[in-house]
Amino acid sequence: GKFYSLFSVLFGIGVAIQFDRARQTGRKFGPWYARRLLVLLAIGLAHDVFIVTGIILMTYSIVGFWLIPFLKRRPKTLLRWTVVMILIPVVVVSVFITVRAAAEKDGAADSTTVGEANDAEEAAQKRDAFDQEAAVFAPGSYLEQVRVRLAKVPESVAVTLGLGTYVLGMFLIGVMLWRSGWITDPLAHRARIQKTVVLGLSVGSLCTGGYLVVRAVVTTMPPPEVVIPAVTMQFIGNMALCLGYLGLVVLAMTTQRGRRWLMPLAPVGRTALSNYIFQSLVCATIFYYPGLGLYGTLSPTAGLVLVFATFAVQLVLSAWWLRRFR
């Protein structure tokens, strides 16, 4: 959850930059921005139906519309709304967990036995779902793959509507960071950024560590009083670590050594959408039919090698592209 949180912050920074530039040039921001979001939605739909289900492009395009009313708000107002938006999915998930637990315990004499049975059933369902997908995406026909992905679109939209406020909260953090001057003049805000790094990494590590301990220790379906705090820790940990990582990168860019190490990554960031789709095309070719059809067969080590190999190619390709085109 740290990566999409960080990318959501960057999306918010980008929108804030575009909004400020539009005001400086006298261009109407709303219609222009809406067209960009609709194009992004079309790209996201095409990506999720014809290449691989990813959700995030559609999420950004839908939640991007929710950001418009906040772009003229003051920092204090944005901060209050950020807290609200991040708490909403915690409440939604908590209610869902509580209702589900109540339904499962209704009429059950032995909750432990029921919990173990539910765990076994859920594990069996996951394995069955994986086997079914493997049968479709490895040797199956491309048209069948498209049909399966198309059927998942309503689910993707439902997830966006249910949990998209967290993404909106991260968008708002990006807007606040841009308006604060932390990104444009980090040296002037170095002390505050350092505090954010320390707080973000410490709180994020504690919360994420607590969540992982619960996952490791609790083997059966835990009660809501265990799950809800764990999920809350996960959300807070994602956000805190995201801000800690961001602060580290910003501080590193204020030093000569940091810039020397990090600037080679800049071309990939400037072509982020293209690289996202590029990765999907590479992986679809490797894992799905009519490509190599290796879905479900690669080891974690081989997967890690694929990650670094693909990114190395993207580093070179992105730099080459931007030397020739703006």
Disulfide bonds with the S-S distance in Angstrom:
none
